[in-house]
């Protein structure tokens, strides 16, 4: 999808995704395209403070302002931990191709981008759960439009979130 968007002439400055999309290949694609990103990462992703000595990201003491680490077989990233009410922690990485820009990322930057990321997550949850989009057995634009016209009650919540 990213390469299609780039082929349209759009050049996003940041890309976001949850841990399902933070595979090494996807991250390397973003790096190759020189795009910044905020991605969720699994708690067992291997990182290093000292080259060659790796540990799971959840074993690190990550300060509030984040921590610059080397992500195994990828490169330098800044990791953040977000603690949720249910006492579960989630881990995120932020990447910039320029190491100086990477070190300048603050908690405030992380909160801003995470807020956008979370809005996208909520939007996708809504169209899946409330609109039944995952039950679509059609994929073309015209077929989706027909489905929308035949079952308009399932699309009311999309209108609320169109500003995303």
C-alpha positions in Angstrom: 0.0 0.0 0.0 2.8 2.4 0.9 4.5 2.0 -2.5 1.1 2.6 -4.2 0.7 5.9 -2.3 4.2 6.9 -3.2 3.5 6.1 -6.9 0.6 8.6 -6.7 3.2 11.3 -5.9 2.3 11.5 -2.2 5.3 11.5 0.1 4.2 11.1 3.8 6.6 12.4 6.3 5.5 9.8 8.9 4.0 6.4 8.8 2.3 4.7 11.7 1.2 1.1 12.3 0.7 -1.4 15.1 3.0 -4.3 15.9 1.5 -6.4 13.1 3.2 -4.1 10.6 6.5 -3.6 12.3 8.3 -6.6 10.7 11.9 -6.1 9.8 11.1 -6.0 6.1 8.4 -3.3 6.5 10.8 -1.2 8.7 13.6 -1.6 6.1 11.2 -0.4 3.4 10.4 2.7 5.4 14.1 3.2 6.0 14.9 2.8 2.3 12.2 5.3 1.5 13.7 7.7 4.1 10.3 7.9 5.9 9.9 8.5 9.6 7.6 6.1 11.5 5.9 5.3 14.8 5.3 1.6 15.1 4.1 -0.6 17.8 6.5 -3.4 18.6 6.2 -6.7 20.4 7.6 -6.8 23.9 10.2 -9.4 22.9 11.8 -7.5 20.0 15.6 -7.7 20.4 17.3 -4.4 21.1 20.8 -3.4 22.2 22.3 -0.5 24.1 25.8 -2.0 23.4 26.4 -3.5 20.0 26.1 -7.3 20.1 24.4 -7.5 23.5 20.7 -7.9 22.9 17.7 -8.2 25.2 14.0 -8.0 24.8 12.6 -4.4 24.8 10.5 -5.1 27.9 13.6 -5.8 29.9 14.9 -2.3 29.5 14.3 0.5 31.9 12.9 3.0 29.4 12.8 6.6 30.7 9.8 8.8 30.1 11.7 10.7 27.3 12.4 7.4 25.5 15.6 5.5 24.8 17.7 5.3 21.7 18.6 1.7 21.0 19.8 -0.5 18.2 17.0 -2.7 16.9 18.5 -6.0 15.8 19.1 -6.3 12.1 17.6 -2.9 11.5 19.3 0.1 13.0 18.9 2.9 15.5 15.4 3.7 16.8 14.0 5.5 19.8 11.7 3.3 22.0 8.9 4.4 24.3 6.7 2.5 26.7 3.1 3.4 27.2 1.4 2.1 30.3 -2.3 1.5 30.2 -4.9 1.4 33.0 -5.0 -2.4 33.0 -1.3 -2.3 34.0 -0.3 -3.6 30.6 2.6 -1.9 28.9 2.9 -1.5 25.1 6.1 -0.6 23.3 6.6 1.7 20.4 9.5 2.7 18.2 10.1 5.9 16.4 12.5 6.1 13.5 14.1 8.9 11.6 16.9 8.3 9.1 19.0 11.0 10.6 20.4 9.9 14.1 20.4 13.6 15.2 16.7 14.0 14.5 16.1 10.7 16.2 17.7 11.8 19.4 15.7 15.0 19.4 12.4 13.2 19.5 10.7 14.0 22.8 7.9 12.5 24.9 5.7 15.3 23.6 6.4 14.3 20.0 5.6 10.7 20.9 2.3 11.7 22.6 1.3 13.7 19.5 2.0 10.9 17.0 0.6 8.3 19.3 -2.6 10.3 19.5 -2.9 10.3 15.7 -2.0 6.6 15.7 -4.7 5.8 18.3 -7.3 7.8 16.3 -6.6 5.6 13.3 -6.8 2.4 15.4 -10.2 3.6 16.7 -11.4 4.4 13.2 -10.5 0.9 12.0 -12.1 -0.8 15.0 -15.3 1.2 14.3 -15.5 0.3 10.6 -14.8 -3.4 11.5 -17.1 -3.8 14.5 -19.8 -1.2 13.8 -20.0 -1.2 10.1 -19.3 -4.8 9.4 -16.6 -4.1 6.8 -14.7 -7.3 7.6 -17.8 -9.2 6.4 -17.6 -7.6 2.9 -17.2 -10.3 0.3 -16.5 -7.7 -2.3 -13.3 -5.7 -3.0 -13.9 -3.4 -6.0 -14.9 0.2 -5.4 -18.2 -0.2 -7.3 -19.2 -3.3 -5.4 -18.4 -1.6 -2.1 -20.5 1.4 -3.1 -23.4 -0.9 -4.0 -23.1 -2.6 -0.6 -23.1 0.9 1.0 -26.2 1.9 -0.9 -28.0 -1.4 -0.1 -27.1 -1.4 3.6 -26.8 2.3 4.6 -27.5 1.7 8.3 -24.1 0.0 8.6 -22.3 3.2 7.4 -23.7 5.8 9.8 -20.7 5.7 12.0 -18.3 6.3 9.1 -19.8 9.7 8.6 -18.9 10.6 12.2 -15.3 9.7 11.6 -14.8 11.1 8.1 -12.5 13.9 9.4 -9.8 11.3 10.0 
